[in-house]
Amino acid sequence: MLLAEVRVAYDSDAAIVRCSLKGLLTPEVVEKYERSLQQEVALARQKSPRVRMLFDSGEGLVQPAEIVKRLREVGDRVRRPGDRLAVVAGSALLKMQAERTTDAQNDEQVFRSVADAEAWLKS
């Protein structure tokens, strides 16, 4: 099993908040992720009121339902109307899990590649 790893950084050149989550997440890892995400989104909002986020779980695992719920809550707390969220899923099963929790009506989409996700975010 992969150890949980979280990275969040604002890419000012692309104007995208890039999130990478790997391994099986724990509530403690999600808390760390939320703190990092809040900081980076605040930085991005200094440049633009609309934030674009890329959530890359290309090397992630299918997560327990409680972790998925907590990740959704974190996202709901930091996002505002007009923000866009692209999720990259590394497997068909992970893509199905991500699609159950995203809302296409609310500027959220799931992709299988980072390139496709970035193209949509910038469109």
C-alpha positions in Angstrom: 0.0 0.0 0.0 1.2 3.5 -0.8 1.9 5.8 2.1 -0.4 8.8 2.0 1.2 11.9 0.5 -0.3 15.4 0.0 1.0 18.3 -2.0 -0.7 21.6 -2.8 0.9 24.4 -4.7 -0.3 27.5 -6.6 1.2 27.4 -10.1 1.3 31.1 -10.9 2.4 30.6 -14.5 -0.6 28.5 -15.3 -2.9 30.2 -12.7 -3.9 26.7 -11.3 -3.9 25.4 -7.8 -2.4 22.0 -8.2 -3.3 19.3 -5.6 -1.7 15.8 -5.6 -3.0 13.1 -3.2 -1.4 9.7 -3.2 -2.0 6.5 -1.2 -4.7 5.7 1.3 -5.7 8.9 3.1 -6.4 9.3 6.8 -8.4 12.0 8.5 -5.1 13.6 9.6 -3.8 13.7 6.1 -7.1 15.3 5.0 -6.7 18.0 7.7 -3.2 18.7 6.4 -4.5 18.9 2.9 -7.2 21.4 3.9 -4.8 23.7 5.6 -2.5 23.7 2.6 -5.4 24.1 0.2 -6.8 27.1 2.1 -3.4 28.8 1.9 -2.8 28.2 -1.8 -6.4 29.2 -2.8 -6.0 32.4 -0.8 -2.8 33.1 -2.8 -4.5 32.4 -6.1 -7.4 34.7 -5.1 -4.9 37.5 -4.9 -4.4 37.1 -8.6 -8.0 36.3 -9.7 -11.4 36.1 -8.0 -12.0 32.8 -9.9 -9.7 30.0 -8.9 -8.9 27.0 -11.1 -7.9 23.8 -9.2 -6.5 20.6 -10.5 -6.9 17.6 -8.2 -4.5 15.0 -9.4 -5.2 11.5 -8.0 -3.5 9.8 -11.0 -1.5 7.8 -8.5 -4.2 7.7 -5.9 -6.3 4.8 -4.5 -10.0 4.3 -4.2 -10.7 5.9 -0.8 -13.1 4.9 2.0 -16.5 6.7 1.8 -15.8 8.8 4.9 -12.6 10.2 3.4 -14.4 11.0 0.1 -17.1 12.8 2.1 -14.4 14.8 4.0 -12.6 15.7 0.8 -15.9 16.9 -0.7 -16.5 19.0 2.4 -13.0 20.6 2.2 -13.6 21.4 -1.5 -17.0 23.0 -0.7 -15.5 25.2 2.0 -12.7 26.6 -0.2 -14.6 26.9 -3.5 -16.7 29.9 -4.6 -19.1 30.3 -7.5 -17.2 30.6 -10.7 -14.2 28.5 -9.6 -13.4 25.4 -11.7 -12.3 22.0 -10.4 -10.7 19.3 -12.6 -10.1 15.9 -11.1 -7.6 13.5 -12.7 -8.4 9.8 -11.9 -5.7 7.2 -12.5 -8.0 4.2 -12.9 -11.5 3.5 -14.1 -12.6 2.6 -10.6 -11.2 5.8 -9.2 -12.9 7.8 -12.0 -16.2 6.3 -11.2 -15.8 7.2 -7.5 -14.8 10.8 -8.5 -17.7 11.1 -10.9 -20.2 10.2 -8.0 -18.9 13.2 -6.0 -18.4 15.9 -8.7 -21.1 18.2 -10.0 -20.7 19.1 -13.7 -23.3 21.8 -13.2 -21.0 23.4 -10.7 -17.9 23.7 -13.0 -16.4 20.3 -12.0 -15.2 17.6 -14.4 -13.3 14.3 -14.1 -10.5 13.4 -16.5 -8.1 10.5 -17.1 -5.1 12.8 -18.0 -3.6 16.0 -16.6 -3.3 17.4 -20.1 -7.1 17.1 -20.7 -7.8 18.5 -17.3 -5.6 21.5 -17.9 -7.1 22.1 -21.3 -10.6 22.2 -19.8 -9.5 24.5 -16.9 -8.0 27.0 -19.4 -11.0 26.9 -21.8 
